Amino acid sequence: MTTVLKIAPEGEGGISLAEFVWIWNETQGLTLPRHHRRMARFLQSRWAGENPGQALLMAFRNSGKSTIVGLFCAWVLLRRPDARILVMAADHALAKKMVRNVKRIIERHPLTRALVPPRKDQWASDQFTVARPGELRDPSMLAKGIGANITGSRAELVVCDDVEVPNTCGTAPKRADLRARLAELDYVLVPGGMQLYVGTPHTYFTIYAREARPETGEDQPWLAGFSRLEIPIQGPDGASAWPERFPASAIAGIKRRTGPNKFLSQMMLQPVNVAEGRLDPDRLRLYDADLLYSEGNGAPLLTIDGVRMVSATCCWDPAYGAKGGDGSVIACLFSDQDGGYWLHRVRWLQGGTSGADDEATAQCRQVVAFLAEFHLPAVRVETNGLGRFLPGLLRKVLAEAGLRAAVVETAASRAKDDRIMDAFDAVLAAGALRAHRAVWETPFITEMREWLPGVGGRDDGLDAVAACLLAEPIRLSRPLLPPTTAPRGDWRPGGGGWTAKTDFAL
């Protein structure tokens, strides 16, 4: 059976991307899956529109998205030989892989062989220049790693292919550096050009997220305004996006071998940490209400959202001096009479000096202001290491401010990881820990998502809150029995009443 391909009236330059991909697959003995056609239509619509702008293509691992993007780059050069394409990837080797793939397509595709230049020096492994009418400074296609210098480069198409990988997003500093480097691409893209991101999320704080992450200071997603095409391995009905290669049994095997988080991230495109974090901040119960202090019949009353608080714990884990080292964190936690915990604030104290104060005194003044703001009767200060002389200094600052609050000195003797696990595991499992919205806007939530016992990383906020949880007494609510309910028998030996027979009178 002979298949006839209808070429668009404009000739080779007018062929659609889907047809271009189909011809290539025919030469390779491959079929054209449905999700590849979706990718091709999406990419062509973004390039051919009046404003190509910005696009994000996310598809499950091994979906062939990089192959389609490589064919897209070759198709762009076919339609517009003077176009310049910059490929950015997590490292130079990955970017070169994309360039080599496009070179191979141009050499072997029936419609692009005329683009191969006569001079071999224009056909390198990490950059090449096709046969084009004009003489431009930049090559037709150039590969760069995310850490490379791109100053002075110009491109009509910038492809960010897997720029987010564990090595570029594993920690908060790495994520900040990745965003800073990607921001430089705005100076590379020419007016009217297209910026294309291709990849899968590797962290909850992914650059591909649909929603802003306020705990990192974002007020909008990194790729806000980008056109998006997302193709997870399974649709809402559970059907496979590529049943010929990934039937239900294969998908179940991937999920079993990789674990739930990695499957959700790499195959379902959901922003979660690939590493299985121990603490899940989604188990926190969010609240917005502020503290309300009042007095009635000469007795003080402190409530949150109409619930009376019966105790409070404030802990300060001090640190100072080393830039980029441990943070100095203070946290306050309230408890209600039913055993619920209300994490009201977690605050990172500012380092440096304040006026004539040295750094330690400046932090003590911030602690005093914290105690006054939230009506806290005492603060526990960890005296390990640098905090040894701080309780005396804090008492002096409290006296100067005229604030009556106790300073309780504590010294940690157990490993920090054990303290954090003991403090959080039970209350999170029980859904007994609430957190004020202000807490969600601090690094504390990031620390929860990324914390793993035995692995280095930021845990200053976790340590301070863990100290609060461990210092709070455990309260169990005891509902009153209905009047008609018979009292339960005492099961303890000797706990019940008994009558003794005697032969004497009282």
Backbone torsions as a table, in degrees:
resi	resn	phi	psi	omega
1	MET	NA	128.6	-177.9
2	THR	-99.2	129.7	178.5
3	THR	-98.2	130.3	-179.4
4	VAL	-105.8	125.2	178.2
5	LEU	-98.1	126.5	177.6
6	LYS	-90.8	118.1	179.2
7	ILE	-87.0	144.0	179.5
8	ALA	-60.7	152.6	-176.3
9	PRO	-57.0	-27.6	-176.7
10	GLU	-71.0	-7.6	-177.8
11	GLY	96.1	-157.8	-176.2
12	GLU	-59.9	-38.1	-177.7
13	GLY	-68.7	-18.7	-177.3
14	GLY	-98.5	4.0	-179.0
15	ILE	-66.9	142.3	179.7
16	SER	-73.9	160.0	178.8
17	LEU	-65.0	-39.7	179.5
18	ALA	-60.6	-40.8	177.2
19	GLU	-67.4	-39.5	178.0
20	PHE	-60.0	-43.7	179.1
21	VAL	-67.0	-40.0	-179.1
22	TRP	-62.6	-41.8	178.7
23	ILE	-62.0	-43.4	179.3
24	TRP	-61.7	-44.9	-179.6
25	ASN	-63.6	-34.8	176.8
26	GLU	-62.3	-41.4	179.4
27	THR	-68.1	-24.1	-179.1
28	GLN	-97.9	1.2	-179.3
29	GLY	72.0	31.3	-177.4
30	LEU	-115.7	158.5	173.1
31	THR	-93.2	174.8	178.9
32	LEU	-113.7	98.8	-178.8
33	PRO	-63.8	159.2	-176.8
34	ARG	-62.3	-39.8	-177.7
35	HIS	-71.4	-23.8	174.1
36	HIS	-69.7	-36.8	176.3
37	ARG	-65.0	-37.8	176.6
38	ARG	-61.8	-44.5	178.6
39	MET	-60.4	-44.5	-177.6
40	ALA	-63.3	-43.8	179.1
41	ARG	-64.1	-40.0	179.9
42	PHE	-63.5	-48.8	-177.9
43	LEU	-64.6	-41.6	179.7
44	GLN	-65.1	-39.7	-179.3
45	SER	-63.8	-35.2	-179.9
46	ARG	-75.0	-34.5	-179.4
47	TRP	-78.4	-38.0	-173.7
48	ALA	-85.7	-9.0	-179.3
49	GLY	-70.1	168.7	179.8
50	GLU	-63.1	-33.5	178.2
51	ASN	-127.6	90.4	-176.7
52	PRO	-53.8	-45.3	171.5
53	GLY	57.6	-123.3	-165.9
54	GLN	-130.3	138.8	-176.8
55	ALA	-144.8	148.6	176.4
56	LEU	-127.9	124.5	176.1
57	LEU	-114.2	112.4	175.6
58	MET	-118.1	129.2	177.1
59	ALA	-146.0	156.3	-176.5
60	PHE	-59.2	157.2	-179.7
61	ARG	-58.8	141.1	-179.5
62	ASN	64.3	26.8	178.4
63	SER	-85.7	-9.4	-177.6
64	GLY	87.4	17.5	-176.5
65	LYS	-67.1	-37.6	178.8
66	SER	-67.3	-34.1	176.5
67	THR	-63.9	-44.3	179.5
68	ILE	-65.5	-39.1	178.8
69	VAL	-66.2	-38.4	175.8
70	GLY	-61.5	-42.7	176.4
71	LEU	-65.2	-35.1	176.9
72	PHE	-62.1	-43.6	179.0
73	CYS	-62.4	-43.1	177.9
74	ALA	-64.3	-38.9	178.3
75	TRP	-64.9	-39.1	177.4
76	VAL	-61.4	-43.1	179.0
77	LEU	-68.6	-30.5	174.6
78	LEU	-66.3	-44.4	-179.3
79	ARG	-72.7	-32.8	-174.4
80	ARG	-143.4	85.2	-174.6
81	PRO	-61.5	-21.2	-179.6
82	ASP	-87.5	3.7	179.3
83	ALA	-69.4	149.1	176.5
84	ARG	-116.9	132.0	-175.2
85	ILE	-122.9	126.5	175.1
86	LEU	-109.4	126.2	177.3
87	VAL	-106.7	119.6	175.8
88	MET	-109.3	135.4	177.2
89	ALA	-139.8	174.5	-178.0
90	ALA	-59.7	-32.2	174.7
91	ASP	-144.7	167.8	-174.5
92	HIS	-65.1	-36.2	-178.3
93	ALA	-62.6	-40.0	179.6
94	LEU	-68.6	-38.5	177.8
95	ALA	-66.3	-39.7	177.9
96	LYS	-62.4	-34.5	179.4
97	LYS	-60.2	-41.0	177.5
98	MET	-65.7	-42.6	-179.8
99	VAL	-64.0	-42.8	178.3
100	ARG	-61.7	-37.8	179.6
101	ASN	-64.0	-43.1	179.8
102	VAL	-67.4	-38.8	176.1
103	LYS	-58.0	-44.4	-179.3
104	ARG	-63.5	-39.7	179.1
105	ILE	-64.1	-45.6	-178.6
106	ILE	-62.2	-38.3	-179.3
107	GLU	-69.3	-29.9	-169.9
108	ARG	-112.7	-17.9	-179.3
109	HIS	-71.6	134.5	-176.8
110	PRO	-58.8	-25.8	-175.4
111	LEU	-95.2	-7.6	-173.2
112	THR	-118.9	1.4	-175.1
113	ARG	-62.2	-27.4	179.4
114	ALA	-69.2	-13.2	179.4
115	LEU	-80.1	-15.0	-179.4
116	VAL	-64.8	125.8	-176.5
117	PRO	-75.3	156.2	179.4
118	PRO	-72.9	-25.5	-176.9
119	ARG	-96.1	129.5	-178.2
120	LYS	-71.6	-23.1	-179.6
121	ASP	-69.5	-10.6	175.8
122	GLN	-96.9	12.5	-172.8
123	TRP	-130.4	56.5	-175.7
124	ALA	-84.9	173.9	-175.2
125	SER	-76.5	-29.7	-177.9
126	ASP	-111.2	0.5	174.1
127	GLN	-162.6	150.7	177.1
128	PHE	-153.0	161.7	177.4
129	THR	-129.5	122.0	-179.7
130	VAL	-78.2	167.9	174.4
131	ALA	-67.7	112.4	-175.4
132	ARG	-136.5	158.0	-173.5
133	PRO	-69.7	-37.3	-175.5
134	GLY	-98.9	166.2	177.2
135	GLU	-109.1	107.5	-177.5
136	LEU	-113.6	154.4	-177.9
137	ARG	-69.8	-39.2	-176.9
138	ASP	-86.9	146.0	177.9
139	PRO	-70.5	169.5	177.7
140	SER	-65.6	-37.0	-179.7
141	MET	-145.0	134.4	-174.8
142	LEU	-136.4	135.6	179.2
143	ALA	-104.1	134.0	177.8
144	LYS	-142.2	142.2	170.5
145	GLY	-79.8	161.4	-174.7
146	ILE	-63.3	-24.6	-179.5
147	GLY	-91.3	2.3	-176.1
148	ALA	-79.5	159.7	176.8
149	ASN	-83.8	122.2	-179.7
150	ILE	-116.6	12.5	179.3
151	THR	-59.5	130.7	179.2
152	GLY	93.3	-12.8	178.7
153	SER	-77.7	151.6	176.4
154	ARG	-136.4	146.2	-177.4
155	ALA	-155.2	144.2	171.4
156	GLU	-83.6	-21.5	179.4
157	LEU	-138.1	123.8	175.2
158	VAL	-114.8	120.4	180.0
159	VAL	-108.3	116.8	176.0
160	CYS	-99.4	95.4	-173.0
161	ASP	-99.5	107.6	179.4
162	ASP	53.3	51.7	174.7
163	VAL	-76.1	-23.9	178.0
164	GLU	-99.2	108.9	175.5
165	VAL	-135.0	169.3	-178.5
166	PRO	-51.9	-34.8	-178.3
167	ASN	-72.3	-17.0	-179.5
168	THR	-110.9	-2.3	-178.4
169	CYS	-139.5	12.7	-174.5
170	GLY	-69.4	-23.7	-179.7
171	THR	-135.4	165.0	179.8
172	ALA	-60.9	-43.6	177.0
173	PRO	-61.5	-37.7	178.4
174	LYS	-65.8	-39.2	179.3
175	ARG	-67.1	-38.7	177.9
176	ALA	-65.2	-40.4	178.8
177	ASP	-65.7	-39.9	178.2
178	LEU	-60.5	-46.0	-179.8
179	ARG	-64.9	-37.6	179.2
180	ALA	-64.4	-39.8	-179.8
181	ARG	-72.0	-37.4	178.5
182	LEU	-68.2	-29.5	178.5
183	ALA	-63.3	-24.3	179.3
184	GLU	-68.0	-18.6	-178.0
185	LEU	-66.7	-21.4	177.1
186	ASP	-61.6	-26.5	-179.4
187	TYR	-88.8	-8.5	178.1
188	VAL	-92.8	-39.3	-175.6
189	LEU	-70.6	128.2	179.1
190	VAL	-77.1	157.6	178.0
191	PRO	-56.5	133.0	-177.7
192	GLY	83.2	3.5	179.6
193	GLY	-80.7	177.8	-177.2
194	MET	-121.7	135.4	175.2
195	GLN	-114.5	124.8	-175.1
196	LEU	-123.8	124.0	173.6
197	TYR	-103.2	136.4	179.3
198	VAL	-133.1	127.3	178.6
199	GLY	168.0	-168.0	175.7
200	THR	-135.1	150.8	-178.1
201	PRO	-71.7	139.7	178.6
202	HIS	-118.0	3.7	-179.8
203	THR	-158.0	159.1	175.6
204	TYR	-61.3	-31.3	-178.3
205	PHE	-94.7	41.6	-176.0
206	THR	-67.6	152.6	174.0
207	ILE	-70.3	-15.3	-177.5
208	TYR	-91.4	3.1	-174.4
209	ALA	-62.4	146.5	176.3
210	ARG	-79.2	-30.8	-177.2
211	GLU	-109.9	152.5	176.0
212	ALA	-68.4	153.7	175.7
213	ARG	-109.9	93.2	-175.2
214	PRO	-62.1	-25.9	-180.0
215	GLU	-68.0	-14.4	175.9
216	THR	-103.3	6.3	179.9
217	GLY	90.1	3.6	180.0
218	GLU	-76.0	138.3	170.4
219	ASP	-108.5	-5.2	172.7
220	GLN	-155.4	157.2	-179.9
221	PRO	-61.3	155.4	-178.5
222	TRP	-60.5	-39.9	-178.7
223	LEU	-103.3	39.1	177.7
224	ALA	-60.2	134.2	179.1
225	GLY	89.7	-7.0	178.9
226	PHE	-76.0	140.9	168.8
227	SER	-72.5	138.2	-172.3
228	ARG	-125.1	140.1	166.8
229	LEU	-128.9	117.3	-179.2
230	GLU	-118.8	127.2	-179.3
231	ILE	-127.2	91.7	175.1
232	PRO	-74.4	164.3	-177.6
233	ILE	-65.3	-28.9	178.9
234	GLN	-127.0	138.6	176.4
235	GLY	-82.6	-179.5	179.7
236	PRO	-58.0	-27.3	179.2
237	ASP	-88.2	2.3	-179.9
238	GLY	85.9	-1.6	-179.0
239	ALA	-74.3	144.9	-179.5
240	SER	-72.9	139.8	176.7
241	ALA	-73.7	-19.5	178.8
242	TRP	-141.4	73.2	-172.2
243	PRO	-62.7	-26.8	-179.3
244	GLU	-65.3	-36.5	-179.2
245	ARG	-101.9	-30.2	-177.3
246	PHE	-125.3	76.2	173.3
247	PRO	-68.9	174.2	-176.0
248	ALA	-57.9	-37.6	-178.9
249	SER	-66.4	-37.8	179.1
250	ALA	-68.1	-39.6	178.7
251	ILE	-64.2	-43.2	178.3
252	ALA	-61.5	-38.1	178.3
253	GLY	-65.9	-40.3	178.0
254	ILE	-62.5	-44.9	-179.2
255	LYS	-62.2	-39.9	-178.8
256	ARG	-68.7	-40.2	-176.0
257	ARG	-77.8	-35.5	-173.3
258	THR	-93.0	-19.2	-176.9
259	GLY	91.8	159.1	-173.1
260	PRO	-64.3	-41.0	-176.1
261	ASN	-67.1	-45.6	-178.9
262	LYS	-67.5	-35.7	177.4
263	PHE	-63.8	-45.9	178.9
264	LEU	-61.0	-39.3	-176.8
265	SER	-73.7	-52.3	-169.9
266	GLN	-89.4	-23.0	-177.6
267	MET	-111.7	-30.2	179.7
268	MET	-105.3	-4.7	173.2
269	LEU	65.1	28.3	178.4
270	GLN	-95.3	131.9	-177.5
271	PRO	-71.3	96.3	172.8
272	VAL	-134.8	162.5	175.6
273	ASN	-71.2	131.5	178.5
274	VAL	-62.8	-41.6	175.1
275	ALA	-71.6	138.7	-179.1
276	GLU	-75.2	99.3	179.3
277	GLY	-69.0	149.6	-177.9
278	ARG	-80.2	-34.6	-175.7
279	LEU	-108.5	130.5	-176.9
280	ASP	-110.4	106.1	-179.6
281	PRO	-66.2	-17.1	178.0
282	ASP	-68.0	-11.6	175.5
283	ARG	-84.4	-9.9	174.8
284	LEU	-70.0	146.0	178.6
285	ARG	-101.9	113.1	-174.6
286	LEU	-74.4	139.5	171.4
287	TYR	-142.5	156.8	-177.1
288	ASP	-113.5	-14.1	-172.8
289	ALA	-65.9	148.1	176.6
290	ASP	-97.1	168.5	174.6
291	LEU	-66.2	140.5	175.8
292	LEU	-125.7	113.4	-179.3
293	TYR	-103.7	131.3	178.1
294	SER	-148.1	169.2	178.3
295	GLU	-132.6	138.4	178.1
296	GLY	-144.4	131.3	-177.5
297	ASN	54.9	35.1	177.9
298	GLY	77.8	4.4	-178.8
299	ALA	-112.7	133.0	178.2
300	PRO	-74.7	150.6	-179.8
301	LEU	-138.8	127.9	179.6
302	LEU	-121.3	123.5	-178.2
303	THR	-130.8	155.5	171.1
304	ILE	-130.5	120.3	178.5
305	ASP	55.2	37.8	178.1
306	GLY	81.9	-1.2	-179.7
307	VAL	-101.0	128.9	-178.5
308	ARG	-75.0	132.2	175.5
309	MET	-90.3	139.0	-177.7
310	VAL	-112.0	-13.7	177.2
311	SER	-159.9	163.6	-180.0
312	ALA	-145.4	146.6	175.5
313	THR	-132.3	133.1	177.0
314	CYS	-125.7	129.3	-178.5
315	CYS	-128.5	138.5	178.5
316	TRP	-120.9	119.9	174.9
317	ASP	-105.0	96.5	-170.3
318	PRO	-80.0	153.4	173.2
319	ALA	-162.5	149.4	177.6
320	TYR	-165.8	163.8	171.0
321	GLY	99.9	-52.2	-171.5
322	ALA	-93.2	116.0	176.7
323	LYS	-68.5	129.4	-178.8
324	GLY	83.9	-0.1	178.6
325	GLY	-88.4	-151.6	179.9
326	ASP	-62.8	148.7	176.0
327	GLY	-90.9	151.2	175.3
328	SER	-93.3	113.0	-168.8
329	VAL	-125.7	138.0	173.4
330	ILE	-124.4	140.8	-177.6
331	ALA	-138.5	149.9	174.6
332	CYS	-130.4	139.1	-175.5
333	LEU	-132.7	131.9	177.3
334	PHE	-111.1	154.1	178.1
335	SER	-126.1	142.9	173.8
336	ASP	-101.4	174.7	-172.4
337	GLN	-71.7	-13.6	179.4
338	ASP	-96.3	10.3	176.7
339	GLY	88.5	11.8	177.6
340	GLY	-85.4	144.6	-179.7
341	TYR	-109.7	137.6	-178.5
342	TRP	-122.8	100.6	178.2
343	LEU	-80.7	103.4	-169.2
344	HIS	-89.3	-38.6	178.9
345	ARG	-151.2	145.0	167.7
346	VAL	-132.0	120.3	-172.7
347	ARG	-129.2	132.9	174.6
348	TRP	-90.3	120.5	-177.9
349	LEU	-76.2	145.0	-178.4
350	GLN	-78.7	135.1	177.5
351	GLY	-83.4	-168.9	-179.3
352	GLY	78.1	-172.9	-177.3
353	THR	-105.8	157.6	178.5
354	SER	-125.9	102.0	-178.4
355	GLY	65.5	-124.6	-178.1
356	ALA	-87.4	-3.0	-177.0
357	ASP	-80.1	145.9	168.8
358	ASP	-77.0	172.4	-173.8
359	GLU	-62.1	-41.6	-179.3
360	ALA	-63.2	-44.8	179.4
361	THR	-65.4	-38.7	179.0
362	ALA	-62.0	-40.4	178.2
363	GLN	-68.9	-37.8	177.9
364	CYS	-61.1	-38.3	178.3
365	ARG	-65.4	-36.5	176.4
366	GLN	-66.3	-36.9	177.4
367	VAL	-64.8	-43.4	179.1
368	VAL	-61.3	-43.3	178.2
369	ALA	-63.1	-36.6	178.1
370	PHE	-64.1	-45.2	179.7
371	LEU	-61.8	-41.9	-178.7
372	ALA	-68.9	-39.0	-175.9
373	GLU	-64.1	-34.6	-173.3
374	PHE	-114.1	19.6	172.9
375	HIS	55.0	46.1	-175.1
376	LEU	-93.8	130.0	-176.4
377	PRO	-82.4	-15.3	-176.2
378	ALA	-159.1	162.1	175.2
379	VAL	-137.8	134.9	176.9
380	ARG	-96.5	128.5	-176.8
381	VAL	-116.2	122.8	177.1
382	GLU	-75.1	122.4	-174.3
383	THR	-99.9	5.9	175.9
384	ASN	-62.9	136.8	174.2
385	GLY	63.7	-118.1	-171.3
386	LEU	-67.8	-21.8	-175.3
387	GLY	-83.1	9.3	-172.1
388	ARG	-64.0	-39.2	-176.6
389	PHE	-97.9	-1.7	-174.4
390	LEU	-69.9	-36.5	-179.3
391	PRO	-55.8	-43.6	178.5
392	GLY	-63.3	-41.8	179.2
393	LEU	-66.3	-39.6	179.6
394	LEU	-65.3	-40.5	177.2
395	ARG	-60.8	-38.3	178.6
396	LYS	-64.1	-43.5	179.9
397	VAL	-68.1	-37.0	176.6
398	LEU	-61.5	-43.1	179.6
399	ALA	-63.9	-41.1	178.5
400	GLU	-62.9	-34.4	-179.8
401	ALA	-83.1	-8.1	-179.2
402	GLY	69.2	28.5	-178.6
403	LEU	-104.7	127.2	179.1
404	ARG	-90.0	107.9	177.6
405	ALA	-154.5	141.8	-178.8
406	ALA	-84.4	148.4	174.5
407	VAL	-114.2	115.1	-176.9
408	VAL	-106.6	121.1	-179.8
409	GLU	-85.8	131.9	178.2
410	THR	-129.9	151.1	176.9
411	ALA	-132.6	122.3	-178.7
412	ALA	-79.7	129.3	179.4
413	SER	-113.5	-14.5	-179.3
414	ARG	-98.7	159.7	177.7
415	ALA	-61.9	141.9	-176.1
416	LYS	-60.2	-41.3	-179.3
417	ASP	-60.1	-41.0	179.5
418	ASP	-65.2	-40.6	179.3
419	ARG	-62.3	-44.0	-177.4
420	ILE	-65.5	-44.0	179.7
421	MET	-63.4	-44.9	-179.4
422	ASP	-62.8	-36.1	-176.4
423	ALA	-74.3	-41.3	-169.9
424	PHE	-95.5	-33.7	-169.2
425	ASP	-54.9	-51.3	-174.0
426	ALA	-70.3	-44.9	-176.1
427	VAL	-69.0	-33.7	176.4
428	LEU	-69.5	-42.2	179.5
429	ALA	-62.4	-34.0	-179.1
430	ALA	-85.6	-7.3	-177.1
431	GLY	65.9	31.2	-174.4
432	ALA	-97.8	1.0	-176.4
433	LEU	-109.1	116.4	173.9
434	ARG	-97.9	155.2	178.7
435	ALA	-139.8	132.2	179.1
436	HIS	-66.8	151.0	-179.0
437	ARG	-55.9	-32.7	179.6
438	ALA	-62.4	-29.9	178.6
439	VAL	-66.6	-34.8	-179.0
440	TRP	-68.8	-14.1	-179.0
441	GLU	-98.2	14.8	-179.7
442	THR	-115.9	169.6	176.6
443	PRO	-65.5	-7.7	-177.4
444	PHE	-57.8	-42.3	-177.9
445	ILE	-66.3	-40.1	176.5
446	THR	-61.4	-42.5	178.5
447	GLU	-59.9	-41.4	179.3
448	MET	-61.9	-46.4	-175.7
449	ARG	-64.7	-32.1	-171.0
450	GLU	-103.3	-3.0	-173.5
451	TRP	-76.4	131.5	173.6
452	LEU	-134.5	132.0	178.7
453	PRO	-62.4	137.1	178.6
454	GLY	83.8	0.0	-179.7
455	VAL	-116.7	133.6	179.8
456	GLY	-63.9	158.5	179.9
457	GLY	153.8	174.7	-179.4
458	ARG	-70.8	130.8	176.8
459	ASP	-148.6	22.7	-176.3
460	ASP	-64.1	-45.8	177.7
461	GLY	-66.2	-40.2	178.1
462	LEU	-59.7	-40.9	-178.0
463	ASP	-65.4	-42.4	-179.4
464	ALA	-66.5	-43.6	179.8
465	VAL	-69.2	-37.3	177.0
466	ALA	-59.9	-40.2	178.1
467	ALA	-62.4	-38.6	177.1
468	CYS	-64.1	-46.3	-178.4
469	LEU	-62.6	-42.7	-178.3
470	LEU	-70.3	-25.2	-179.3
471	ALA	-83.8	-19.2	-178.5
472	GLU	-77.9	137.0	175.9
473	PRO	-70.2	151.1	178.5
474	ILE	-84.5	126.7	179.4
475	ARG	-118.1	131.3	177.4
476	LEU	-114.3	126.2	178.2
477	SER	-71.1	138.8	180.0
478	ARG	-122.6	94.7	-179.5
479	PRO	-64.6	142.3	179.5
480	LEU	-70.3	140.4	177.7
481	LEU	-74.8	143.3	175.5
482	PRO	-59.1	150.4	-177.8
483	PRO	-57.3	-29.7	-177.1
484	THR	-82.0	-6.1	-177.2
485	THR	-81.3	126.9	179.7
486	ALA	-71.1	142.3	178.9
487	PRO	-63.0	144.3	-179.6
488	ARG	-75.9	140.9	178.7
489	GLY	-65.5	149.1	-179.7
490	ASP	-83.6	117.3	-175.3
491	TRP	-85.8	-5.5	-176.1
492	ARG	-77.9	137.9	176.5
493	PRO	-57.5	126.5	179.7
494	GLY	78.0	4.5	-175.9
495	GLY	-83.4	-20.3	-178.8
496	GLY	-89.0	169.7	178.1
497	GLY	-81.4	156.9	176.7
498	TRP	-152.5	157.7	-175.1
499	THR	-113.1	131.0	179.9
500	ALA	-105.7	139.1	176.0
501	LYS	-88.4	130.4	-179.3
502	THR	-128.9	160.8	177.1
503	ASP	-112.9	22.8	176.2
504	PHE	-130.5	153.7	-177.7
505	ALA	-105.5	145.0	178.5
506	LEU	-102.9	NA	NA
